[in-house]
């Protein structure tokens, strides 16, 4: 469960960064 939590957190951060910095 912790592994998935870390993955989801990483994906969330990546999505947030992508939204804040659209290419």
MOVENBEL-V858846 format. One record per pair of residues at least 24 apart in sequence whose C-alpha atoms are under 10 Angstrom apart, sorted by sequence separation. I is the first residue (numbers start at 1). J is the second residue. D is the distance in whole Angstrom. If there is no record, write none. Layout:
# MOVENBEL-V858846
{{I	J	D} {I	J	D}}
This chain:
# MOVENBEL-V858846
none
